[in-house]
């Protein structure tokens, strides 16, 4: 967002899942590259400014917890949705 704009985080419980949505008012992610953003080492930043591993690592952590991450983007608005299954304390103790 280049140190400006608005970042909004929402969380809801739906269908035995928690959905966390992160929305920003940055420039957006063009449709031509949206399918690549979760690939390791993919970055749109200049050399030395990023490794291209952030979204790849985030996706792997979310999937390790049986969840998923999706993205919707258009100019001026990008939303990432993280879906994680709800577990009771008992279910967590059984693991």
C-alpha positions as CSV (number, residue, x, y, z in Angstrom):
1,X,0.0,0.0,0.0
2,X,3.1,2.2,-0.1
3,X,2.6,3.5,3.5
4,X,-0.9,4.9,2.8
5,X,-4.4,3.7,2.5
6,X,-6.5,1.5,4.7
7,X,-6.1,-2.0,6.0
8,X,-9.2,-3.8,7.4
9,X,-9.3,-7.1,9.1
10,X,-12.6,-8.9,9.7
11,X,-13.3,-12.3,11.2
12,X,-16.5,-14.3,11.2
13,X,-17.6,-17.8,12.1
14,X,-19.3,-19.6,9.2
15,X,-20.1,-23.3,8.6
16,X,-17.7,-24.6,11.3
17,X,-14.9,-22.4,10.0
18,X,-13.4,-19.1,11.0
19,X,-13.0,-16.8,8.0
20,X,-10.4,-14.0,8.4
21,X,-10.5,-11.4,5.7
22,X,-7.7,-8.9,5.2
23,X,-8.6,-6.0,2.8
24,X,-6.4,-3.2,1.6
25,X,-6.9,-0.1,-0.5
26,X,-3.6,-0.5,-2.4
27,X,-3.2,-0.6,-6.2
28,X,-4.5,-4.2,-6.5
29,X,-3.0,-7.3,-8.1
30,X,-3.4,-7.5,-11.8
31,X,-5.3,-10.6,-13.1
32,X,-2.3,-11.6,-15.2
33,X,-0.3,-12.4,-12.1
34,X,-2.9,-13.4,-9.5
35,X,-2.4,-17.1,-10.2
36,X,1.3,-16.7,-9.5
37,X,1.3,-14.9,-6.2
38,X,1.4,-18.0,-4.0
39,X,4.4,-19.5,-5.9
40,X,7.7,-19.5,-4.1
41,X,10.1,-16.8,-5.1
42,X,7.5,-14.9,-7.1
43,X,7.7,-11.2,-6.4
44,X,6.8,-7.9,-8.0
45,X,9.2,-6.0,-5.8
46,X,12.6,-4.7,-6.9
47,X,15.7,-6.7,-6.5
48,X,16.7,-6.8,-2.8
49,X,13.3,-5.7,-1.5
50,X,11.6,-9.1,-1.1
51,X,12.2,-12.8,-1.4
52,X,8.9,-13.8,-2.8
53,X,8.4,-16.3,0.0
54,X,5.8,-14.5,2.2
55,X,2.6,-15.7,0.6
56,X,4.0,-19.1,-0.2
57,X,4.9,-19.6,3.5
58,X,1.6,-18.3,4.6
59,X,-0.3,-20.6,2.3
60,X,1.7,-23.6,3.5
61,X,1.0,-22.8,7.2
62,X,-2.7,-22.4,6.5
63,X,-2.9,-25.6,4.6
64,X,-1.0,-27.4,7.4
65,X,-3.9,-26.4,9.6
66,X,-6.4,-27.8,7.1
67,X,-7.4,-24.4,5.8
68,X,-7.2,-22.4,2.6
69,X,-6.4,-18.9,1.4
70,X,-8.0,-17.1,-1.5
71,X,-7.5,-13.7,-3.1
72,X,-9.8,-11.3,-4.9
73,X,-8.3,-8.1,-6.4
74,X,-9.2,-5.2,-8.5
75,X,-7.7,-1.7,-8.7
76,X,-8.0,0.0,-5.3
77,X,-9.0,-3.1,-3.4
78,X,-7.5,-6.5,-2.6
79,X,-9.0,-9.0,-0.2
80,X,-7.3,-12.1,1.1
81,X,-9.6,-14.7,2.8
82,X,-8.2,-17.2,5.2
83,X,-10.5,-20.2,6.1
84,X,-9.6,-22.3,9.1
85,X,-11.7,-25.2,10.6
86,X,-13.0,-24.6,14.1
87,X,-11.9,-27.2,16.6
88,X,-13.1,-27.6,20.2
89,X,-10.6,-27.7,23.0
90,X,-11.3,-31.4,23.4
91,X,-10.5,-32.0,19.7
92,X,-7.2,-30.1,20.1
93,X,-6.3,-32.2,23.2
94,X,-6.9,-35.4,21.3
95,X,-4.4,-34.5,18.6
